[in-house]
Structures are given as structure tokens and as C-alpha cells.
């Protein structure tokens, strides 16, 4: 009986060590479907570190002139937005989006027959036009009033492109 207690005291730590060792050095973990999706999303999309800062895009917006005033509305990495106002009323919203992190956004321009400044353009509804510049920057102009003169819109695009 004394030997069995003494043997138990000696063997117990040895078994615990063996148990820890075998569980720590166990077989390779099988990747789950979530691990595969995580890896795929890391390899397919460039990091946002490659996108330009929103503030650096502001220089491409047209400047205020005459009755039209330009207000910068939003800036974040890869995106800038400005609002064009006349008499305090918003008449158009313009934006520049660096789509390098989501290249699928350029797909809608592939079959475009319309061009502005030599770049493919698409109509998005009755009030929005988007242009793809250098396969990287999506430039959008959205009219907030149905009476925005086409010359103003064309002038805005000429300055943006």
C-alpha cells in the first residue's frame, strides 16, 4: 500500500507532463472554411495604406467662382467629397474615390460607350454621372437640382479630370 501511494505520487506528475506535451505537440490544425476565407481576403485586396489620402484629392475639385461656392464635405483615406452651392442652396455633390482597394468597382465602366475627357463614363440614374480616371479613381457628380446647367456640370468635370 505504501508503494502504491508512493508510485502514484511519482507517476502523477509524469502523466501530467506527458499529457501536456502530447496536447501541445498534437497534430496540425486543420484549416476551417473561415481560415480559408480570411486568407483569401488578405491576398485579393490591396491594403488601404496604398490609397491616397482624401485631403490630397481636394486639389482636383473645381474652385469656387461667381455665385457658385465649393464646400469640402468629407475626407477620408481614398475618398473626398465636395458640395457645390449657389445662393446657399446645394446644387451638386462631387466626389473622388480611390478604388484601388475594391477593383470590382471599375467593372461597370468596361462596356461604357460614353466618354468624358477621354475617360469612360456611366450614368447612374437621372442625376449622377461617374467617370473612371486611370482605372483607379472614380469621379462622380450628382446634381441636386434638375436645373443645373450642363455647362456647369461639364466645367466641373473638366476641372476634376
Secondary structure, DSSP 4 states (H G I P E B T S, - for coil): -HHHHHHHHHHHHHHHHHHHHHHHT-SPPPPPHHHHHHHHHHHHS--GGGSPPHHHHGGGSPPPBTTEEEEEEEEETTEEEEEEEETTEEEEEEEEEEGGG-GGGGGGGTT--EEETTEEEEEETTTEEEEEETTTEEEEEEESSTT--HHHHHHHHHHH-
